[in-house]
Amino acid sequence: MTYTLPVSKRGTLTLPPELRLKLKLNRLASPMVVMEEKDGVVIMQSAVAMPIRDIPKDSIERWILNDEADFKAVKKKKKK
């Protein structure tokens, strides 16, 4: 489904109730979303915050490797 949302002067968006329900943001006391811009497209996903101690070590190591690979790719592009 596509939504057209107004952006306030302060840059805030208000998500429609049906979208908040679909993303299950209504179940959380302090809902969060992750927004990513990629090639002019904004991608939004529901998110949670958790203590780093609760994240499996192999997940953290995989994230670090992915970040390092992304960094190398960006650095390589800038050299061209």
Backbone torsions as a table, in degrees:
resi	resn	phi	psi	omega
1	MET	NA	146.5	179.8
2	THR	-109.1	137.5	177.8
3	TYR	-122.9	142.6	172.1
4	THR	-109.0	117.2	-175.5
5	LEU	-118.1	134.0	174.6
6	PRO	-73.9	147.2	176.5
7	VAL	-110.3	123.9	-178.3
8	SER	-71.3	170.6	177.5
9	LYS	-59.5	-27.6	179.1
10	ARG	-87.1	-2.8	177.7
11	GLY	88.8	12.1	-178.7
12	THR	-86.6	149.4	175.8
13	LEU	-119.2	146.7	172.5
14	THR	-114.3	119.3	-179.5
15	LEU	-79.2	137.6	178.2
16	PRO	-62.2	149.0	-178.4
17	PRO	-53.9	-40.8	-178.4
18	GLU	-65.6	-31.8	177.1
19	LEU	-72.6	-41.3	177.0
20	ARG	-60.8	-38.1	177.4
21	LEU	-67.5	-44.1	-178.8
22	LYS	-61.9	-39.9	179.3
23	LEU	-82.2	-2.0	179.9
24	LYS	62.4	28.8	178.7
25	LEU	-75.0	-19.3	-179.1
26	ASN	-72.5	-14.5	-177.8
27	ARG	-86.3	-7.6	-173.8
28	LEU	-109.6	145.5	178.3
29	ALA	-68.7	-40.9	179.1
30	SER	-128.9	78.0	-176.8
31	PRO	-63.0	148.6	179.5
32	MET	-134.0	153.3	172.2
33	VAL	-133.1	153.8	172.8
34	VAL	-106.8	127.0	177.2
35	MET	-115.5	134.4	-179.5
36	GLU	-130.8	135.7	175.1
37	GLU	-104.4	128.0	179.7
38	LYS	-139.8	113.4	178.9
39	ASP	54.8	42.3	177.1
40	GLY	81.3	5.0	179.5
41	VAL	-112.4	134.3	178.2
42	VAL	-97.5	127.7	179.1
43	ILE	-114.7	131.0	-178.5
44	MET	-126.4	134.3	178.0
45	GLN	-134.0	149.4	173.3
46	SER	-68.1	152.2	-174.6
47	ALA	-142.3	163.3	173.6
48	VAL	-133.9	154.0	173.5
49	ALA	-108.1	136.8	178.6
50	MET	-144.2	153.3	177.6
51	PRO	-61.4	139.9	-177.7
52	ILE	-60.2	-28.2	179.9
53	ARG	-64.5	-19.8	-179.2
54	ASP	-90.4	-3.3	-179.1
55	ILE	-93.2	129.3	179.7
56	PRO	-57.1	138.7	-177.0
57	LYS	-57.2	-39.2	-179.4
58	ASP	-65.1	-30.8	176.5
59	SER	-67.1	-43.9	179.7
60	ILE	-63.1	-44.2	179.4
61	GLU	-62.4	-39.1	178.0
62	ARG	-65.0	-41.4	178.4
63	TRP	-61.8	-42.4	-179.7
64	ILE	-62.7	-45.6	178.5
65	LEU	-60.7	-41.8	177.9
66	ASN	-64.2	-42.4	178.5
67	ASP	-63.0	-42.8	179.4
68	GLU	-64.2	-39.7	177.8
69	ALA	-65.0	-42.7	177.3
70	ASP	-61.4	-43.2	-179.9
71	PHE	-60.9	-44.6	179.2
72	LYS	-62.6	-39.8	179.9
73	ALA	-64.8	-42.6	179.0
74	VAL	-65.8	-43.6	179.9
75	LYS	-61.4	-39.9	179.2
76	LYS	-65.4	-40.5	179.3
77	LYS	-63.8	-38.9	-177.9
78	LYS	-67.3	-29.7	179.7
79	LYS	-69.3	-27.9	-177.0
80	LYS	-70.4	NA	NA
